[in-house]
Amino acid sequence: MFSNIGVPGLILILIVALVIFGPNKLPEIGRAFGKSLSEFKKATAGITDDLKEDIKQEIAESKKEEK
């Protein structure tokens, strides 16, 4: 998603955010964004772990049925 944004694009985004939110709110917004991103990563990791476990169980059951 962000792979096409280069350094100039990031600088432009930072400048626009600085103008819109001001220098006092920017660190607070950054922290909130970082926390949200880490929570999202934890949730997706949990979902993928659950799916992997379900797939392993189904494979084990199908191997038992083959015998």
PQR file with spaces between the fields and no chain letter, atoms N, CA, C, O and H, PARSE charges and radii, in Angstrom:
ATOM       1  N    MET     1       0.823   -1.181    0.000 -0.4000 1.5000
ATOM       2  CA   MET     1       0.000    0.000    0.000 -0.0000 2.0000
ATOM       3  C    MET     1       0.872    1.250    0.000  0.5500 1.7000
ATOM       4  O    MET     1       0.664    2.154   -0.809 -0.5500 1.4000
ATOM       5  N    PHE     2       1.846    1.303    0.905 -0.4000 1.5000
ATOM       6  CA   PHE     2       2.710    2.463    0.995 -0.0000 2.0000
ATOM       7  C    PHE     2       4.005    2.276    0.223  0.5500 1.7000
ATOM       8  O    PHE     2       4.915    3.094    0.351 -0.5500 1.4000
ATOM       9  H    PHE     2       2.015    0.569    1.562  0.4000 1.0000
ATOM      10  N    SER     3       4.112    1.232   -0.566 -0.4000 1.5000
ATOM      11  CA   SER     3       5.368    0.932   -1.242 -0.0000 2.0000
ATOM      12  C    SER     3       5.703    1.957   -2.318  0.5500 1.7000
ATOM      13  O    SER     3       6.871    2.093   -2.684 -0.5500 1.4000
ATOM      14  H    SER     3       3.372    0.567   -0.670  0.4000 1.0000
ATOM      15  N    ASN     4       4.722    2.677   -2.832 -0.4000 1.5000
ATOM      16  CA   ASN     4       4.979    3.653   -3.876 -0.0000 2.0000
ATOM      17  C    ASN     4       5.315    5.041   -3.339  0.5500 1.7000
ATOM      18  O    ASN     4       5.642    5.937   -4.117 -0.5500 1.4000
ATOM      19  H    ASN     4       3.773    2.567   -2.534  0.4000 1.0000
ATOM      20  N    ILE     5       5.240    5.233   -2.032 -0.4000 1.5000
ATOM      21  CA   ILE     5       5.547    6.530   -1.444 -0.0000 2.0000
ATOM      22  C    ILE     5       7.040    6.584   -1.162  0.5500 1.7000
ATOM      23  O    ILE     5       7.576    5.744   -0.440 -0.5500 1.4000
ATOM      24  H    ILE     5       4.974    4.505   -1.400  0.4000 1.0000
ATOM      25  N    GLY     6       7.706    7.578   -1.735 -0.4000 1.5000
ATOM      26  CA   GLY     6       9.128    7.736   -1.510 -0.0000 2.0000
ATOM      27  C    GLY     6       9.397    8.732   -0.402  0.5500 1.7000
ATOM      28  O    GLY     6       8.485    9.163    0.303 -0.5500 1.4000
ATOM      29  H    GLY     6       7.271    8.261   -2.322  0.4000 1.0000
ATOM      30  N    VAL     7      10.658    9.088   -0.261 -0.4000 1.5000
ATOM      31  CA   VAL     7      11.061   10.042    0.769 -0.0000 2.0000
ATOM      32  C    VAL     7      10.400   11.406    0.551  0.5500 1.7000
ATOM      33  O    VAL     7       9.909   11.995    1.514 -0.5500 1.4000
ATOM      34  H    VAL     7      11.399    8.737   -0.834  0.4000 1.0000
ATOM      35  N    PRO     8      10.368   11.927   -0.677 -0.5600 1.5000
ATOM      36  CA   PRO     8       9.692   13.222   -0.854  0.2800 2.0000
ATOM      37  C    PRO     8       8.210   13.177   -0.483  0.5500 1.7000
ATOM      38  O    PRO     8       7.675   14.147    0.054 -0.5500 1.4000
ATOM      39  N    GLY     9       7.557   12.073   -0.763 -0.4000 1.5000
ATOM      40  CA   GLY     9       6.153   11.919   -0.404 -0.0000 2.0000
ATOM      41  C    GLY     9       5.949   11.898    1.103  0.5500 1.7000
ATOM      42  O    GLY     9       5.009   12.500    1.622 -0.5500 1.4000
ATOM      43  H    GLY     9       7.991   11.285   -1.199  0.4000 1.0000
ATOM      44  N    LEU    10       6.842   11.196    1.803 -0.4000 1.5000
ATOM      45  CA   LEU    10       6.754   11.159    3.258 -0.0000 2.0000
ATOM      46  C    LEU    10       6.997   12.529    3.874  0.5500 1.7000
ATOM      47  O    LEU    10       6.337   12.907    4.842 -0.5500 1.4000
ATOM      48  H    LEU    10       7.606   10.707    1.382  0.4000 1.0000
ATOM      49  N    ILE    11       7.946   13.271    3.313 -0.4000 1.5000
ATOM      50  CA   ILE    11       8.219   14.626    3.806 -0.0000 2.0000
ATOM      51  C    ILE    11       7.002   15.514    3.584  0.5500 1.7000
ATOM      52  O    ILE    11       6.648   16.307    4.456 -0.5500 1.4000
ATOM      53  H    ILE    11       8.483   12.964    2.527  0.4000 1.0000
ATOM      54  N    LEU    12       6.366   15.390    2.441 -0.4000 1.5000
ATOM      55  CA   LEU    12       5.173   16.180    2.146 -0.0000 2.0000
ATOM      56  C    LEU    12       4.042   15.840    3.115  0.5500 1.7000
ATOM      57  O    LEU    12       3.361   16.736    3.613 -0.5500 1.4000
ATOM      58  H    LEU    12       6.654   14.746    1.732  0.4000 1.0000
ATOM      59  N    ILE    13       3.842   14.562    3.380 -0.4000 1.5000
ATOM      60  CA   ILE    13       2.807   14.134    4.319 -0.0000 2.0000
ATOM      61  C    ILE    13       3.102   14.677    5.714  0.5500 1.7000
ATOM      62  O    ILE    13       2.192   15.138    6.402 -0.5500 1.4000
ATOM      63  H    ILE    13       4.396   13.834    2.975  0.4000 1.0000
ATOM      64  N    LEU    14       4.358   14.627    6.134 -0.4000 1.5000
ATOM      65  CA   LEU    14       4.738   15.145    7.444 -0.0000 2.0000
ATOM      66  C    LEU    14       4.485   16.645    7.540  0.5500 1.7000
ATOM      67  O    LEU    14       4.003   17.129    8.564 -0.5500 1.4000
ATOM      68  H    LEU    14       5.098   14.252    5.575  0.4000 1.0000
ATOM      69  N    ILE    15       4.805   17.378    6.487 -0.4000 1.5000
ATOM      70  CA   ILE    15       4.577   18.828    6.486 -0.0000 2.0000
ATOM      71  C    ILE    15       3.089   19.142    6.556  0.5500 1.7000
ATOM      72  O    ILE    15       2.679   20.023    7.312 -0.5500 1.4000
ATOM      73  H    ILE    15       5.197   16.985    5.655  0.4000 1.0000
ATOM      74  N    VAL    16       2.282   18.438    5.783 -0.4000 1.5000
ATOM      75  CA   VAL    16       0.831   18.656    5.801 -0.0000 2.0000
ATOM      76  C    VAL    16       0.262   18.326    7.185  0.5500 1.7000
ATOM      77  O    VAL    16      -0.572   19.068    7.703 -0.5500 1.4000
ATOM      78  H    VAL    16       2.615   17.723    5.168  0.4000 1.0000
ATOM      79  N    ALA    17       0.705   17.228    7.778 -0.4000 1.5000
ATOM      80  CA   ALA    17       0.237   16.859    9.116 -0.0000 2.0000
ATOM      81  C    ALA    17       0.661   17.904   10.144  0.5500 1.7000
ATOM      82  O    ALA    17      -0.095   18.226   11.061 -0.5500 1.4000
ATOM      83  H    ALA    17       1.382   16.625    7.356  0.4000 1.0000
ATOM      84  N    LEU    18       1.867   18.427    9.984 -0.4000 1.5000
ATOM      85  CA   LEU    18       2.350   19.451   10.904 -0.0000 2.0000
ATOM      86  C    LEU    18       1.513   20.717   10.808  0.5500 1.7000
ATOM      87  O    LEU    18       1.212   21.345   11.823 -0.5500 1.4000
ATOM      88  H    LEU    18       2.481   18.165    9.239  0.4000 1.0000
ATOM      89  N    VAL    19       1.135   21.094    9.583 -0.4000 1.5000
ATOM      90  CA   VAL    19       0.316   22.282    9.386 -0.0000 2.0000
ATOM      91  C    VAL    19      -1.094   22.070    9.934  0.5500 1.7000
ATOM      92  O    VAL    19      -1.655   22.959   10.575 -0.5500 1.4000
ATOM      93  H    VAL    19       1.379   20.583    8.758  0.4000 1.0000
ATOM      94  N    ILE    20      -1.660   20.898    9.683 -0.4000 1.5000
ATOM      95  CA   ILE    20      -3.039   20.633   10.099 -0.0000 2.0000
ATOM      96  C    ILE    20      -3.147   20.484   11.618  0.5500 1.7000
ATOM      97  O    ILE    20      -4.009   21.104   12.241 -0.5500 1.4000
ATOM      98  H    ILE    20      -1.204   20.176    9.163  0.4000 1.0000
ATOM      99  N    PHE    21      -2.278   19.668   12.213 -0.4000 1.5000
ATOM     100  CA   PHE    21      -2.425   19.337   13.627 -0.0000 2.0000
ATOM     101  C    PHE    21      -1.559   20.190   14.549  0.5500 1.7000
ATOM     102  O    PHE    21      -1.856   20.297   15.739 -0.5500 1.4000
ATOM     103  H    PHE    21      -1.578   19.165   11.707  0.4000 1.0000
ATOM     104  N    GLY    22      -0.528   20.782   14.042 -0.4000 1.5000
ATOM     105  CA   GLY    22       0.356   21.582   14.879 -0.0000 2.0000
ATOM     106  C    GLY    22       1.424   20.725   15.537  0.5500 1.7000
ATOM     107  O    GLY    22       1.273   19.508   15.643 -0.5500 1.4000
ATOM     108  H    GLY    22      -0.286   20.696   13.075  0.4000 1.0000
ATOM     109  N    PRO    23       2.500   21.358   15.979 -0.5600 1.5000
ATOM     110  CA   PRO    23       3.619   20.595   16.538  0.2800 2.0000
ATOM     111  C    PRO    23       3.312   19.952   17.891  0.5500 1.7000
ATOM     112  O    PRO    23       3.972   18.984   18.268 -0.5500 1.4000
ATOM     113  N    ASN    24       2.336   20.463   18.623 -0.4000 1.5000
ATOM     114  CA   ASN    24       2.038   19.906   19.942 -0.0000 2.0000
ATOM     115  C    ASN    24       1.237   18.617   19.863  0.5500 1.7000
ATOM     116  O    ASN    24       1.433   17.723   20.686 -0.5500 1.4000
ATOM     117  H    ASN    24       1.800   21.250   18.317  0.4000 1.0000
ATOM     118  N    LYS    25       0.346   18.501   18.897 -0.4000 1.5000
ATOM     119  CA   LYS    25      -0.518   17.322   18.774 -0.0000 2.0000
ATOM     120  C    LYS    25       0.133   16.198   17.971  0.5500 1.7000
ATOM     121  O    LYS    25      -0.287   15.047   18.081 -0.5500 1.4000
ATOM     122  H    LYS    25       0.187   19.228   18.228  0.4000 1.0000
ATOM     123  N    LEU    26       1.141   16.505   17.172 -0.4000 1.5000
ATOM     124  CA   LEU    26       1.725   15.514   16.273 -0.0000 2.0000
ATOM     125  C    LEU    26       2.306   14.297   17.010  0.5500 1.7000
ATOM     126  O    LEU    26       2.043   13.172   16.583 -0.5500 1.4000
ATOM     127  H    LEU    26       1.483   17.440   17.082  0.4000 1.0000
ATOM     128  N    PRO    27       3.079   14.461   18.090 -0.5600 1.5000
ATOM     129  CA   PRO    27       3.579   13.268   18.796  0.2800 2.0000
ATOM     130  C    PRO    27       2.458   12.418   19.391  0.5500 1.7000
ATOM     131  O    PRO    27       2.537   11.189   19.417 -0.5500 1.4000
ATOM     132  N    GLU    28       1.424   13.089   19.862 -0.4000 1.5000
ATOM     133  CA   GLU    28       0.285   12.368   20.433 -0.0000 2.0000
ATOM     134  C    GLU    28      -0.421   11.534   19.360  0.5500 1.7000
ATOM     135  O    GLU    28      -0.795   10.386   19.601 -0.5500 1.4000
ATOM     136  H    GLU    28       1.359   14.086   19.841  0.4000 1.0000
ATOM     137  N    ILE    29      -0.593   12.109   18.202 -0.4000 1.5000
ATOM     138  CA   ILE    29      -1.230   11.399   17.089 -0.0000 2.0000
ATOM     139  C    ILE    29      -0.348   10.244   16.623  0.5500 1.7000
ATOM     140  O    ILE    29      -0.843    9.166   16.296 -0.5500 1.4000
ATOM     141  H    ILE    29      -0.289   13.041   18.006  0.4000 1.0000
ATOM     142  N    GLY    30       0.955   10.479   16.597 -0.4000 1.5000
ATOM     143  CA   GLY    30       1.888    9.415   16.212 -0.0000 2.0000
ATOM     144  C    GLY    30       1.838    8.238   17.164  0.5500 1.7000
ATOM     145  O    GLY    30       1.845    7.085   16.732 -0.5500 1.4000
ATOM     146  H    GLY    30       1.357   11.355   16.864  0.4000 1.0000
ATOM     147  N    ARG    31       1.788    8.520   18.464 -0.4000 1.5000
ATOM     148  CA   ARG    31       1.680    7.453   19.455 -0.0000 2.0000
ATOM     149  C    ARG    31       0.384    6.665   19.288  0.5500 1.7000
ATOM     150  O    ARG    31       0.381    5.435   19.341 -0.5500 1.4000
ATOM     151  H    ARG    31       1.782    9.457   18.815  0.4000 1.0000
ATOM     152  N    ALA    32      -0.701    7.378   19.090 -0.4000 1.5000
ATOM     153  CA   ALA    32      -1.995    6.711   18.917 -0.0000 2.0000
ATOM     154  C    ALA    32      -1.990    5.838   17.663  0.5500 1.7000
ATOM     155  O    ALA    32      -2.522    4.728   17.671 -0.5500 1.4000
ATOM     156  H    ALA    32      -0.698    8.378   19.047  0.4000 1.0000
ATOM     157  N    PHE    33      -1.394    6.339   16.599 -0.4000 1.5000
ATOM     158  CA   PHE    33      -1.308    5.559   15.355 -0.0000 2.0000
ATOM     159  C    PHE    33      -0.446    4.322   15.563  0.5500 1.7000
ATOM     160  O    PHE    33      -0.792    3.239   15.092 -0.5500 1.4000
ATOM     161  H    PHE    33      -0.962    7.240   16.593  0.4000 1.0000
ATOM     162  N    GLY    34       0.674    4.475   16.264 -0.4000 1.5000
ATOM     163  CA   GLY    34       1.550    3.336   16.533 -0.0000 2.0000
ATOM     164  C    GLY    34       0.873    2.273   17.374  0.5500 1.7000
ATOM     165  O    GLY    34       1.018    1.082   17.102 -0.5500 1.4000
ATOM     166  H    GLY    34       0.955    5.356   16.647  0.4000 1.0000
ATOM     167  N    LYS    35       0.128    2.693   18.403 -0.4000 1.5000
ATOM     168  CA   LYS    35      -0.595    1.741   19.243 -0.0000 2.0000
ATOM     169  C    LYS    35      -1.669    1.016   18.439  0.5500 1.7000
ATOM     170  O    LYS    35      -1.854   -0.192   18.586 -0.5500 1.4000
ATOM     171  H    LYS    35       0.011    3.662   18.624  0.4000 1.0000
ATOM     172  N    SER    36      -2.367    1.752   17.599 -0.4000 1.5000
ATOM     173  CA   SER    36      -3.408    1.138   16.768 -0.0000 2.0000
ATOM     174  C    SER    36      -2.804    0.123   15.814  0.5500 1.7000
ATOM     175  O    SER    36      -3.358   -0.957   15.611 -0.5500 1.4000
ATOM     176  H    SER    36      -2.217    2.733   17.480  0.4000 1.0000
ATOM     177  N    LEU    37      -1.668    0.473   15.232 -0.4000 1.5000
ATOM     178  CA   LEU    37      -1.005   -0.426   14.294 -0.0000 2.0000
ATOM     179  C    LEU    37      -0.533   -1.694   15.006  0.5500 1.7000
ATOM     180  O    LEU    37      -0.679   -2.793   14.472 -0.5500 1.4000
ATOM     181  H    LEU    37      -1.218    1.350   15.397  0.4000 1.0000
ATOM     182  N    SER    38       0.030   -1.550   16.200 -0.4000 1.5000
ATOM     183  CA   SER    38       0.492   -2.737   16.923 -0.0000 2.0000
ATOM     184  C    SER    38      -0.683   -3.614   17.349  0.5500 1.7000
ATOM     185  O    SER    38      -0.574   -4.839   17.315 -0.5500 1.4000
ATOM     186  H    SER    38       0.148   -0.657   16.634  0.4000 1.0000
ATOM     187  N    GLU    39      -1.793   -3.018   17.747 -0.4000 1.5000
ATOM     188  CA   GLU    39      -2.985   -3.801   18.104 -0.0000 2.0000
ATOM     189  C    GLU    39      -3.518   -4.558   16.883  0.5500 1.7000
ATOM     190  O    GLU    39      -3.937   -5.711   16.986 -0.5500 1.4000
ATOM     191  H    GLU    39      -1.881   -2.022   17.775  0.4000 1.0000
ATOM     192  N    PHE    40      -3.493   -3.894   15.736 -0.4000 1.5000
ATOM     193  CA   PHE    40      -3.946   -4.541   14.503 -0.0000 2.0000
ATOM     194  C    PHE    40      -3.044   -5.727   14.163  0.5500 1.7000
ATOM     195  O    PHE    40      -3.531   -6.788   13.774 -0.5500 1.4000
ATOM     196  H    PHE    40      -3.153   -2.957   15.652  0.4000 1.0000
ATOM     197  N    LYS    41      -1.744   -5.547   14.308 -0.4000 1.5000
ATOM     198  CA   LYS    41      -0.808   -6.642   14.022 -0.0000 2.0000
ATOM     199  C    LYS    41      -1.028   -7.813   14.968  0.5500 1.7000
ATOM     200  O    LYS    41      -0.988   -8.969   14.547 -0.5500 1.4000
ATOM     201  H    LYS    41      -1.349   -4.685   14.624  0.4000 1.0000
ATOM     202  N    LYS    42      -1.262   -7.519   16.253 -0.4000 1.5000
ATOM     203  CA   LYS    42      -1.523   -8.586   17.222 -0.0000 2.0000
ATOM     204  C    LYS    42      -2.796   -9.340   16.864  0.5500 1.7000
ATOM     205  O    LYS    42      -2.840  -10.567   16.948 -0.5500 1.4000
ATOM     206  H    LYS    42      -1.295   -6.580   16.596  0.4000 1.0000
ATOM     207  N    ALA    43      -3.830   -8.607   16.466 -0.4000 1.5000
ATOM     208  CA   ALA    43      -5.098   -9.243   16.118 -0.0000 2.0000
ATOM     209  C    ALA    43      -4.947  -10.125   14.881  0.5500 1.7000
ATOM     210  O    ALA    43      -5.454  -11.246   14.855 -0.5500 1.4000
ATOM     211  H    ALA    43      -3.794   -7.610   16.398  0.4000 1.0000
ATOM     212  N    THR    44      -4.261   -9.632   13.868 -0.4000 1.5000
ATOM     213  CA   THR    44      -4.083  -10.436   12.660 -0.0000 2.0000
ATOM     214  C    THR    44      -3.197  -11.644   12.931  0.5500 1.7000
ATOM     215  O    THR    44      -3.410  -12.711   12.355 -0.5500 1.4000
ATOM     216  H    THR    44      -3.849   -8.721   13.889  0.4000 1.0000
ATOM     217  N    ALA    45      -2.202  -11.485   13.809 -0.4000 1.5000
ATOM     218  CA   ALA    45      -1.359  -12.627   14.165 -0.0000 2.0000
ATOM     219  C    ALA    45      -2.193  -13.685   14.888  0.5500 1.7000
ATOM     220  O    ALA    45      -2.022  -14.881   14.653 -0.5500 1.4000
ATOM     221  H    ALA    45      -2.030  -10.619   14.277  0.4000 1.0000
ATOM     222  N    GLY    46      -3.085  -13.248   15.759 -0.4000 1.5000
ATOM     223  CA   GLY    46      -3.947  -14.188   16.463 -0.0000 2.0000
ATOM     224  C    GLY    46      -4.869  -14.936   15.513  0.5500 1.7000
ATOM     225  O    GLY    46      -5.087  -16.138   15.664 -0.5500 1.4000
ATOM     226  H    GLY    46      -3.224  -12.277   15.950  0.4000 1.0000
ATOM     227  N    ILE    47      -5.403  -14.228   14.544 -0.4000 1.5000
ATOM     228  CA   ILE    47      -6.295  -14.862   13.570 -0.0000 2.0000
ATOM     229  C    ILE    47      -5.538  -15.879   12.727  0.5500 1.7000
ATOM     230  O    ILE    47      -6.024  -16.986   12.498 -0.5500 1.4000
ATOM     231  H    ILE    47      -5.226  -13.251   14.421  0.4000 1.0000
ATOM     232  N    THR    48      -4.340  -15.501   12.261 -0.4000 1.5000
ATOM     233  CA   THR    48      -3.571  -16.434   11.432 -0.0000 2.0000
ATOM     234  C    THR    48      -3.142  -17.648   12.247  0.5500 1.7000
ATOM     235  O    THR    48      -3.117  -18.761   11.722 -0.5500 1.4000
ATOM     236  H    THR    48      -3.945  -14.601   12.446  0.4000 1.0000
ATOM     237  N    ASP    49      -2.802  -17.455   13.528 -0.4000 1.5000
ATOM     238  CA   ASP    49      -2.449  -18.596   14.376 -0.0000 2.0000
ATOM     239  C    ASP    49      -3.632  -19.536   14.536  0.5500 1.7000
ATOM     240  O    ASP    49      -3.473  -20.755   14.480 -0.5500 1.4000
ATOM     241  H    ASP    49      -2.822  -16.551   13.955  0.4000 1.0000
ATOM     242  N    ASP    50      -4.812  -18.977   14.733 -0.4000 1.5000
ATOM     243  CA   ASP    50      -6.013  -19.802   14.854 -0.0000 2.0000
ATOM     244  C    ASP    50      -6.284  -20.585   13.572  0.5500 1.7000
ATOM     245  O    ASP    50      -6.620  -21.769   13.618 -0.5500 1.4000
ATOM     246  H    ASP    50      -4.941  -17.986   14.779  0.4000 1.0000
ATOM     247  N    LEU    51      -6.136  -19.922   12.441 -0.4000 1.5000
ATOM     248  CA   LEU    51      -6.363  -20.600   11.163 -0.0000 2.0000
ATOM     249  C    LEU    51      -5.344  -21.708   10.942  0.5500 1.7000
ATOM     250  O    LEU    51      -5.696  -22.788   10.466 -0.5500 1.4000
ATOM     251  H    LEU    51      -5.862  -18.961   12.404  0.4000 1.0000
ATOM     252  N    LYS    52      -4.087  -21.453   11.281 -0.4000 1.5000
ATOM     253  CA   LYS    52      -3.052  -22.475   11.115 -0.0000 2.0000
ATOM     254  C    LYS    52      -3.354  -23.683   11.993  0.5500 1.7000
ATOM     255  O    LYS    52      -3.191  -24.825   11.564 -0.5500 1.4000
ATOM     256  H    LYS    52      -3.800  -20.577   11.668  0.4000 1.0000
ATOM     257  N    GLU    53      -3.791  -23.431   13.214 -0.4000 1.5000
ATOM     258  CA   GLU    53      -4.113  -24.521   14.125 -0.0000 2.0000
ATOM     259  C    GLU    53      -5.295  -25.336   13.600  0.5500 1.7000
ATOM     260  O    GLU    53      -5.286  -26.565   13.675 -0.5500 1.4000
ATOM     261  H    GLU    53      -3.924  -22.504   13.563  0.4000 1.0000
ATOM     262  N    ASP    54      -6.308  -24.656   13.070 -0.4000 1.5000
ATOM     263  CA   ASP    54      -7.456  -25.358   12.499 -0.0000 2.0000
ATOM     264  C    ASP    54      -7.033  -26.212   11.310  0.5500 1.7000
ATOM     265  O    ASP    54      -7.495  -27.343   11.165 -0.5500 1.4000
ATOM     266  H    ASP    54      -6.315  -23.658   13.009  0.4000 1.0000
ATOM     267  N    ILE    55      -6.172  -25.688   10.471 -0.4000 1.5000
ATOM     268  CA   ILE    55      -5.710  -26.441    9.304 -0.0000 2.0000
ATOM     269  C    ILE    55      -4.910  -27.661    9.743  0.5500 1.7000
ATOM     270  O    ILE    55      -5.058  -28.738    9.165 -0.5500 1.4000
ATOM     271  H    ILE    55      -5.797  -24.769   10.589  0.4000 1.0000
ATOM     272  N    LYS    56      -4.066  -27.504   10.757 -0.4000 1.5000
ATOM     273  CA   LYS    56      -3.287  -28.642   11.263 -0.0000 2.0000
ATOM     274  C    LYS    56      -4.206  -29.723   11.803  0.5500 1.7000
ATOM     275  O    LYS    56      -3.974  -30.910   11.574 -0.5500 1.4000
ATOM     276  H    LYS    56      -3.946  -26.629   11.226  0.4000 1.0000
ATOM     277  N    GLN    57      -5.257  -29.317   12.525 -0.4000 1.5000
ATOM     278  CA   GLN    57      -6.200  -30.292   13.070 -0.0000 2.0000
ATOM     279  C    GLN    57      -6.940  -31.025   11.963  0.5500 1.7000
ATOM     280  O    GLN    57      -7.153  -32.234   12.046 -0.5500 1.4000
ATOM     281  H    GLN    57      -5.445  -28.353   12.711  0.4000 1.0000
ATOM     282  N    GLU    58      -7.333  -30.293   10.925 -0.4000 1.5000
ATOM     283  CA   GLU    58      -8.035  -30.930    9.811 -0.0000 2.0000
ATOM     284  C    GLU    58      -7.129  -31.897    9.066  0.5500 1.7000
ATOM     285  O    GLU    58      -7.575  -32.960    8.635 -0.5500 1.4000
ATOM     286  H    GLU    58      -7.160  -29.310   10.857  0.4000 1.0000
ATOM     287  N    ILE    59      -5.867  -31.538    8.912 -0.4000 1.5000
ATOM     288  CA   ILE    59      -4.917  -32.437    8.251 -0.0000 2.0000
ATOM     289  C    ILE    59      -4.724  -33.700    9.079  0.5500 1.7000
ATOM     290  O    ILE    59      -4.691  -34.809    8.545 -0.5500 1.4000
ATOM     291  H    ILE    59      -5.505  -30.674    9.262  0.4000 1.0000
ATOM     292  N    ALA    60      -4.597  -33.516   10.403 -0.4000 1.5000
ATOM     293  CA   ALA    60      -4.418  -34.683   11.277 -0.0000 2.0000
ATOM     294  C    ALA    60      -5.652  -35.577   11.229  0.5500 1.7000
ATOM     295  O    ALA    60      -5.520  -36.801   11.215 -0.5500 1.4000
ATOM     296  H    ALA    60      -4.624  -32.615   10.837  0.4000 1.0000
ATOM     297  N    GLU    61      -6.839  -34.997   11.203 -0.4000 1.5000
ATOM     298  CA   GLU    61      -8.066  -35.795   11.131 -0.0000 2.0000
ATOM     299  C    GLU    61      -8.173  -36.539    9.797  0.5500 1.7000
ATOM     300  O    GLU    61      -8.614  -37.688    9.755 -0.5500 1.4000
ATOM     301  H    GLU    61      -6.947  -34.003   11.214  0.4000 1.0000
ATOM     302  N    SER    62      -7.770  -35.883    8.720 -0.4000 1.5000
ATOM     303  CA   SER    62      -7.862  -36.537    7.418 -0.0000 2.0000
ATOM     304  C    SER    62      -6.846  -37.672    7.315  0.5500 1.7000
ATOM     305  O    SER    62      -7.108  -38.675    6.651 -0.5500 1.4000
ATOM     306  H    SER    62      -7.412  -34.950    8.755  0.4000 1.0000
ATOM     307  N    LYS    63      -5.695  -37.527    7.963 -0.4000 1.5000
ATOM     308  CA   LYS    63      -4.714  -38.609    7.951 -0.0000 2.0000
ATOM     309  C    LYS    63      -5.211  -39.796    8.757  0.5500 1.7000
ATOM     310  O    LYS    63      -4.964  -40.943    8.386 -0.5500 1.4000
ATOM     311  H    LYS    63      -5.483  -36.713    8.503  0.4000 1.0000
ATOM     312  N    LYS    64      -5.917  -39.530    9.870 -0.4000 1.5000
ATOM     313  CA   LYS    64      -6.484  -40.611   10.671 -0.0000 2.0000
ATOM     314  C    LYS    64      -7.547  -41.363    9.880  0.5500 1.7000
ATOM     315  O    LYS    64      -7.651  -42.586    9.977 -0.5500 1.4000
ATOM     316  H    LYS    64      -6.118  -38.598   10.171  0.4000 1.0000
ATOM     317  N    GLU    65      -8.344  -40.624    9.090 -0.4000 1.5000
ATOM     318  CA   GLU    65      -9.401  -41.247    8.308 -0.0000 2.0000
ATOM     319  C    GLU    65      -8.842  -42.112    7.174  0.5500 1.7000
ATOM     320  O    GLU    65      -9.464  -43.096    6.775 -0.5500 1.4000
ATOM     321  H    GLU    65      -8.260  -39.630    9.011  0.4000 1.0000
ATOM     322  N    GLU    66      -7.680  -41.744    6.664 -0.4000 1.5000
ATOM     323  CA   GLU    66      -7.063  -42.517    5.581 -0.0000 2.0000
ATOM     324  C    GLU    66      -6.584  -43.874    6.059  0.5500 1.7000
ATOM     325  O    GLU    66      -6.542  -44.829    5.283 -0.5500 1.4000
ATOM     326  H    GLU    66      -7.174  -40.944    6.988  0.4000 1.0000
ATOM     327  N    LYS    67      -6.223  -43.966    7.325 -0.4000 1.5000
ATOM     328  CA   LYS    67      -5.693  -45.237    7.857 -0.0000 2.0000
ATOM     329  C    LYS    67      -6.759  -46.215    8.098  0.5500 1.7000
ATOM     330  O    LYS    67      -6.486  -47.330    8.543 -0.5500 1.4000
ATOM     331  H    LYS    67      -6.257  -43.191    7.956  0.4000 1.0000
